[in-house]
Amino acid sequence: MNPVERVVQGLQDLLAHVPELVQPLVVALAGAVPFVEGEGGALLGVLGGLHPVLAAVAAATGNFLCVLAVVSLGSGVRARVTARRAAADAEAAASTGAAFVGSGAPGGSGTATAVAPTRPESKGRQRLRRYLVRFGVPGASLLGPLALPTQLTAATLVASGVRKGWVLLWQAVAIVLWTTLATVSAWAALHVVLPAT
């Protein structure tokens, strides 16, 4: 038995110890984990012996539910932060008599007087930002998994001000496409490549 066959057998044994009705939930939980996501969850399900369609649906559902939670939380945080900033700007403008809301000083140019030090962006976030600028939300969502997990991609998009519904729509499309690709690849590897060896 070669190493690949041992891994497949180990996954099948692992899922065999779980009741049949619970197996899709295990795959969905795996799909909710960043860096594992729908692709890894579907791979786990297919290699574990689940029907490929069931594995893909369970993994994609787990991944999307996690993204939904991240987007909902992120948009709520963003709304509170922007409301707090707007209130602080309005208060500062009222107390200084500035005519331009958002200025850092009376008669200022619209820039803040104190800037917090920022960390340099990771390579993955830089790549995602380039995708967003070049291809928009659809392209960033579809290509984002090449740079960052879907949860981080969604959080970055929401934090940058993209509407929650738009992010969820394109993240759902990306999750379905990438999970389908991973499921078909895993199924083909098991049924076309491995039997031939």
VOTOR-725375 format. One record per residue (C-alpha): residue number from 0; x, y, z. Coordinates in Angstrom, 1 decimal, m for minus. Layout:
N
{atom NUM, {X, Y, Z}}
...
***
This chain:
197
{atom 0, {0.0, 0.0, 0.0}}
{atom 1, {1.5, 3.3, m1.1}}
{atom 2, {1.4, 6.5, 1.1}}
{atom 3, {m1.5, 8.0, m0.8}}
{atom 4, {m3.6, 4.9, m0.3}}
{atom 5, {m2.7, 4.9, 3.4}}
{atom 6, {m3.9, 8.5, 3.8}}
{atom 7, {m7.2, 7.7, 1.9}}
{atom 8, {m7.7, 4.6, 4.0}}
{atom 9, {m7.0, 6.6, 7.2}}
{atom 10, {m9.6, 9.2, 6.3}}
{atom 11, {m12.1, 6.5, 5.4}}
{atom 12, {m11.5, 4.8, 8.7}}
{atom 13, {m11.9, 8.1, 10.5}}
{atom 14, {m15.3, 8.9, 8.9}}
{atom 15, {m16.4, 5.3, 9.4}}
{atom 16, {m16.2, 5.8, 13.1}}
{atom 17, {m18.7, 8.6, 12.9}}
{atom 18, {m22.4, 7.9, 12.4}}
{atom 19, {m23.4, 8.2, 8.8}}
{atom 20, {m25.8, 11.1, 9.5}}
{atom 21, {m23.0, 13.1, 11.2}}
{atom 22, {m20.4, 12.6, 8.5}}
{atom 23, {m21.6, 15.6, 6.4}}
{atom 24, {m21.5, 17.8, 9.6}}
{atom 25, {m17.8, 16.8, 10.1}}
{atom 26, {m17.1, 17.8, 6.5}}
{atom 27, {m19.1, 21.1, 7.1}}
{atom 28, {m17.0, 21.8, 10.2}}
{atom 29, {m13.8, 21.2, 8.2}}
{atom 30, {m15.1, 23.6, 5.5}}
{atom 31, {m15.6, 26.3, 8.2}}
{atom 32, {m11.9, 26.3, 9.2}}
{atom 33, {m9.8, 29.0, 7.5}}
{atom 34, {m7.1, 27.6, 5.2}}
{atom 35, {m9.1, 24.3, 5.0}}
{atom 36, {m12.3, 25.8, 3.7}}
{atom 37, {m14.7, 24.2, 1.2}}
{atom 38, {m11.9, 22.8, m0.9}}
{atom 39, {m10.2, 20.9, 1.9}}
{atom 40, {m13.5, 19.9, 3.5}}
{atom 41, {m14.7, 18.5, 0.2}}
{atom 42, {m11.4, 16.7, m0.3}}
{atom 43, {m11.8, 15.2, 3.2}}
{atom 44, {m15.3, 14.1, 2.4}}
{atom 45, {m14.5, 12.5, m0.9}}
{atom 46, {m11.4, 10.8, 0.3}}
{atom 47, {m13.4, 9.7, 3.4}}
{atom 48, {m15.9, 7.9, 1.2}}
{atom 49, {m18.8, 10.4, 1.1}}
{atom 50, {m20.6, 10.9, m2.2}}
{atom 51, {m18.9, 13.8, m4.0}}
{atom 52, {m22.0, 15.9, m4.3}}
{atom 53, {m22.8, 15.5, m0.6}}
{atom 54, {m19.2, 16.3, 0.4}}
{atom 55, {m19.1, 19.4, m1.8}}
{atom 56, {m22.5, 20.7, m0.6}}
{atom 57, {m21.5, 20.1, 3.1}}
{atom 58, {m18.1, 21.7, 2.8}}
{atom 59, {m19.3, 24.7, 0.8}}
{atom 60, {m22.2, 25.2, 3.3}}
{atom 61, {m19.8, 25.2, 6.2}}
{atom 62, {m17.4, 27.6, 4.5}}
{atom 63, {m20.2, 29.9, 3.5}}
{atom 64, {m21.7, 30.0, 7.0}}
{atom 65, {m18.4, 30.9, 8.4}}
{atom 66, {m18.0, 33.7, 5.8}}
{atom 67, {m21.5, 34.9, 6.6}}
{atom 68, {m20.6, 35.2, 10.3}}
{atom 69, {m17.3, 37.0, 9.5}}
{atom 70, {m19.1, 39.4, 7.1}}
{atom 71, {m21.9, 40.2, 9.5}}
{atom 72, {m19.5, 40.8, 12.4}}
{atom 73, {m17.2, 42.8, 10.2}}
{atom 74, {m19.9, 45.0, 8.7}}
{atom 75, {m21.3, 45.7, 12.2}}
{atom 76, {m17.8, 46.7, 13.5}}
{atom 77, {m17.2, 48.9, 10.5}}
{atom 78, {m20.6, 50.6, 10.9}}
{atom 79, {m19.8, 51.4, 14.6}}
{atom 80, {m16.3, 52.7, 13.8}}
{atom 81, {m17.5, 54.9, 10.9}}
{atom 82, {m20.4, 56.3, 13.1}}
{atom 83, {m17.9, 57.0, 15.9}}
{atom 84, {m15.5, 58.8, 13.5}}
{atom 85, {m18.4, 60.8, 12.0}}
{atom 86, {m19.5, 61.9, 15.4}}
{atom 87, {m16.0, 62.8, 16.5}}
{atom 88, {m15.5, 64.8, 13.3}}
{atom 89, {m18.8, 66.6, 13.8}}
{atom 90, {m17.9, 67.3, 17.4}}
{atom 91, {m14.5, 68.6, 16.4}}
{atom 92, {m15.9, 70.8, 13.6}}
{atom 93, {m18.5, 72.2, 16.0}}
{atom 94, {m16.1, 73.0, 18.8}}
{atom 95, {m13.5, 74.6, 16.5}}
{atom 96, {m15.9, 76.3, 14.2}}
{atom 97, {m14.3, 74.6, 11.2}}
{atom 98, {m16.3, 74.8, 8.0}}
{atom 99, {m15.0, 71.5, 6.6}}
{atom 100, {m16.2, 68.4, 8.4}}
{atom 101, {m13.4, 65.9, 8.6}}
{atom 102, {m10.6, 68.4, 8.8}}
{atom 103, {m8.0, 67.7, 11.4}}
{atom 104, {m7.6, 71.4, 12.3}}
{atom 105, {m9.5, 74.5, 11.8}}
{atom 106, {m9.3, 75.5, 8.1}}
{atom 107, {m7.3, 72.3, 7.6}}
{atom 108, {m6.9, 70.4, 4.3}}
{atom 109, {m9.0, 67.4, 5.3}}
{atom 110, {m6.2, 65.3, 6.6}}
{atom 111, {m5.9, 64.1, 10.2}}
{atom 112, {m3.3, 65.7, 12.4}}
{atom 113, {m2.3, 62.5, 14.1}}
{atom 114, {m1.8, 59.3, 12.3}}
{atom 115, {m1.4, 56.0, 14.1}}
{atom 116, {1.6, 53.9, 13.0}}
{atom 117, {0.6, 51.1, 10.7}}
{atom 118, {2.0, 47.6, 10.1}}
{atom 119, {3.2, 46.7, 6.6}}
{atom 120, {0.6, 44.6, 4.8}}
{atom 121, {1.3, 40.9, 4.3}}
{atom 122, {1.9, 39.7, 0.8}}
{atom 123, {m1.5, 38.0, 0.7}}
{atom 124, {m3.3, 41.2, 1.6}}
{atom 125, {m1.2, 43.2, m1.0}}
{atom 126, {m2.2, 40.6, m3.6}}
{atom 127, {m5.9, 40.8, m2.6}}
{atom 128, {m5.8, 44.6, m2.8}}
{atom 129, {m4.3, 44.4, m6.3}}
{atom 130, {m7.1, 42.0, m7.3}}
{atom 131, {m9.7, 44.4, m5.9}}
{atom 132, {m8.3, 47.4, m7.7}}
{atom 133, {m7.8, 45.5, m11.0}}
{atom 134, {m10.8, 43.3, m11.1}}
{atom 135, {m13.3, 44.7, m8.6}}
{atom 136, {m15.2, 42.7, m6.0}}
{atom 137, {m16.0, 39.8, m8.4}}
{atom 138, {m12.4, 39.3, m9.4}}
{atom 139, {m11.1, 39.7, m5.8}}
{atom 140, {m13.6, 37.2, m4.5}}
{atom 141, {m12.9, 34.6, m7.3}}
{atom 142, {m9.1, 35.1, m7.2}}
{atom 143, {m8.9, 35.8, m3.4}}
{atom 144, {m8.5, 32.2, m2.4}}
{atom 145, {m5.2, 32.1, m4.2}}
{atom 146, {m3.9, 34.8, m1.8}}
{atom 147, {m6.0, 34.4, 1.4}}
{atom 148, {m8.7, 32.2, 2.9}}
{atom 149, {m12.2, 33.3, 2.0}}
{atom 150, {m12.9, 34.4, 5.5}}
{atom 151, {m10.0, 36.9, 5.4}}
{atom 152, {m10.9, 38.0, 1.9}}
{atom 153, {m14.5, 38.7, 3.0}}
{atom 154, {m13.3, 40.6, 6.1}}
{atom 155, {m10.9, 42.7, 4.0}}
{atom 156, {m13.6, 43.5, 1.5}}
{atom 157, {m16.1, 44.5, 4.1}}
{atom 158, {m13.5, 46.5, 6.0}}
{atom 159, {m12.7, 48.4, 2.8}}
{atom 160, {m16.4, 49.5, 2.6}}
{atom 161, {m17.9, 47.1, 0.1}}
{atom 162, {m21.6, 46.4, 0.7}}
{atom 163, {m22.3, 43.3, 2.7}}
{atom 164, {m24.7, 41.8, 0.2}}
{atom 165, {m22.2, 42.2, m2.7}}
{atom 166, {m19.5, 40.5, m0.7}}
{atom 167, {m21.7, 37.6, 0.3}}
{atom 168, {m22.9, 37.1, m3.3}}
{atom 169, {m19.4, 36.9, m4.8}}
{atom 170, {m18.0, 34.9, m1.9}}
{atom 171, {m20.8, 32.4, m2.4}}
{atom 172, {m19.9, 32.2, m6.1}}
{atom 173, {m16.2, 31.8, m5.3}}
{atom 174, {m16.9, 29.1, m2.7}}
{atom 175, {m19.1, 27.1, m5.0}}
{atom 176, {m16.5, 27.3, m7.9}}
{atom 177, {m13.4, 26.4, m5.8}}
{atom 178, {m15.2, 23.7, m3.9}}
{atom 179, {m16.5, 22.2, m7.1}}
{atom 180, {m13.1, 22.3, m8.7}}
{atom 181, {m11.6, 20.6, m5.6}}
{atom 182, {m14.3, 18.0, m5.4}}
{atom 183, {m14.0, 17.0, m9.1}}
{atom 184, {m10.2, 16.9, m8.8}}
{atom 185, {m10.4, 14.6, m5.7}}
{atom 186, {m13.0, 12.4, m7.4}}
{atom 187, {m10.9, 12.1, m10.5}}
{atom 188, {m7.8, 11.4, m8.5}}
{atom 189, {m9.6, 8.5, m6.7}}
{atom 190, {m11.4, 7.1, m9.7}}
{atom 191, {m9.2, 7.8, m12.7}}
{atom 192, {m5.6, 8.2, m11.5}}
{atom 193, {m5.3, 5.8, m8.5}}
{atom 194, {m7.1, 2.8, m10.1}}
{atom 195, {m4.8, 3.1, m13.1}}
{atom 196, {m1.7, 2.7, m10.9}}
***
